[in-house]
Amino acid sequence: STLASVSWDGTMWLWNGRTGDHITTLSGHSGGVSFVTFSVDDTRLISGSYSISGSHDPSVDYDGTVLIWDVANIARPNVLCKKTAVDAFYLTSRNCLFLLETRTDPTLCGLTVLSLRDEGPIDTRVICWFPSDISPRRLAVHPAASTAAVVCGDGRLLLLDISKVSIP
């Protein structure tokens, strides 16, 4: 089994879970890495650096990116996908990654879903747009991918019915 740890210097370290030995160091973020998780099938690693609006520690420079790594060959991991301006993410048990993203238009945010179900290309689809002034902070998705909950900066909770959305 493989374990992953993150660092404020923009790197992640992969460890052998049985021996505790360091396997490799991954670098790809320009800011502090604040979260990491493996896909359900352990072939992909999702790492992220909270954007400024979602940061927890003002002394750390976050870059607002999410990277999806192919770790099927643990000795030679590579980045499969890079998403920028991410405010929050949620990975479902069905290997679907939901992201709250601020787009090039600063007045809009998008709820995007990425399918990590197979080893083919990552399918990406924006499933909802809403005004960026809601200041999205956190995201949760019902296990059946029927409802998404977005926590806003002012304390509001948005519940989105995504049951009819075609998940890639």
C-alpha positions in Angstrom: 0.0 0.0 0.0 1.1 3.6 -0.7 0.7 6.6 1.5 0.9 10.2 0.5 1.9 13.3 2.5 1.8 17.0 1.5 4.0 20.0 2.1 3.8 23.8 2.1 6.8 23.8 -0.3 4.6 22.5 -3.2 5.6 18.9 -3.0 4.1 15.6 -2.1 5.9 12.5 -0.8 4.8 9.0 -1.6 5.7 6.3 1.0 5.6 2.6 1.2 2.8 1.9 3.8 4.3 -1.3 4.9 8.0 -0.4 5.4 7.8 3.4 5.8 10.3 3.9 3.0 10.2 7.0 0.8 9.2 6.1 -2.7 9.3 9.3 -4.6 8.7 13.1 -4.4 6.1 14.7 -6.7 6.3 18.4 -7.5 3.9 20.3 -9.7 2.2 22.9 -7.5 3.7 26.4 -7.3 2.1 26.9 -3.9 1.6 24.9 -0.7 -0.2 21.6 -1.2 -3.2 21.4 1.2 -4.9 18.1 0.3 -4.2 14.8 -1.4 -6.4 11.7 -1.9 -6.2 8.5 -4.0 -8.9 7.6 -6.5 -11.1 4.6 -5.5 -9.0 2.2 -7.6 -5.7 3.7 -6.4 -4.5 4.4 -10.0 -4.8 8.2 -9.6 -3.8 10.7 -7.0 -5.6 14.0 -6.7 -3.6 16.8 -5.1 -4.7 20.4 -4.5 -3.7 23.8 -3.3 -6.5 25.9 -1.9 -7.1 29.1 -3.8 -6.7 32.4 -1.9 -10.4 32.7 -1.2 -10.4 29.2 0.4 -7.1 29.3 2.1 -6.8 28.4 5.8 -3.4 30.0 6.6 -2.8 33.5 5.2 1.0 33.0 5.6 1.1 30.2 3.0 1.0 30.9 -0.7 -1.6 28.7 -2.4 -1.8 28.3 -6.2 -5.5 27.3 -6.5 -4.8 24.2 -8.6 -5.9 20.6 -8.6 -3.5 18.1 -10.2 -4.6 14.5 -11.2 -1.6 12.2 -11.3 -1.3 8.7 -12.9 0.2 6.6 -10.2 -0.4 3.2 -11.7 3.4 3.1 -12.2 4.4 4.4 -8.8 8.0 4.8 -9.9 7.1 7.2 -12.7 4.0 9.2 -11.8 2.9 11.9 -14.3 0.3 14.7 -14.3 -2.8 13.7 -16.4 -4.8 16.9 -15.8 -4.4 20.3 -14.2 -7.3 22.5 -13.2 -6.8 26.0 -12.0 -8.7 28.5 -9.9 -10.3 25.7 -7.7 -12.1 26.7 -4.6 -13.2 23.3 -3.4 -13.4 19.7 -4.5 -15.2 16.4 -3.6 -14.3 12.9 -4.8 -17.2 10.4 -4.8 -17.0 6.7 -4.3 -17.8 6.3 -8.0 -14.5 8.0 -8.9 -16.1 11.2 -10.0 -14.3 14.4 -9.0 -16.4 17.5 -8.5 -14.7 20.9 -8.5 -15.9 24.4 -7.8 -13.9 26.6 -10.2 -13.7 30.3 -10.8 -13.4 30.7 -14.6 -11.8 33.3 -16.8 -14.9 35.4 -16.4 -14.5 36.6 -12.8 -18.3 37.0 -12.3 -19.0 33.2 -12.7 -18.2 30.0 -10.9 -18.7 26.6 -12.3 -19.4 23.2 -10.8 -17.4 20.8 -12.9 -17.3 17.0 -12.8 -14.4 14.9 -14.0 -14.7 11.2 -14.6 -11.8 9.2 -13.2 -13.4 5.8 -13.9 -11.0 4.3 -16.4 -7.5 4.7 -17.6 -8.6 6.6 -20.7 -8.7 10.3 -21.1 -10.3 12.3 -18.3 -13.8 13.5 -19.3 -14.6 16.9 -18.0 -18.0 18.7 -18.0 -19.3 21.9 -16.4 -22.7 21.0 -15.0 -23.7 24.3 -13.3 -22.8 28.0 -13.4 -23.6 30.5 -10.7 -22.4 34.1 -9.7 -19.0 34.2 -8.2 -20.1 36.7 -5.5 -21.5 33.8 -3.5 -17.8 33.1 -2.6 -17.9 29.3 -2.7 -15.8 27.7 0.2 -16.7 24.1 0.5 -18.4 21.4 -1.5 -20.1 18.0 -0.7 -21.8 15.6 -3.1 -24.4 13.0 -2.1 -23.0 9.5 -2.6 -25.5 8.8 -5.3 -24.5 12.0 -7.1 -28.0 13.4 -6.7 -27.4 16.5 -4.7 -24.4 18.9 -4.4 -24.1 21.2 -1.4 -22.1 24.4 -1.7 -21.1 26.4 1.4 -20.8 30.1 0.6 -18.6 32.6 2.2 -21.5 34.4 3.9 -22.7 31.2 5.5 -25.4 30.4 3.0 -25.8 26.8 1.9 -26.8 26.1 -1.7 -28.3 22.7 -2.5 -28.2 21.8 -6.2 -30.2 19.0 -7.7 -27.8 17.2 -10.0 -29.7 13.9 -10.3 -30.6 14.6 -14.0 -27.0 15.6 -15.0 -25.3 13.1 -17.2 -22.1 12.3 -15.4 -19.2 11.6 -17.8 
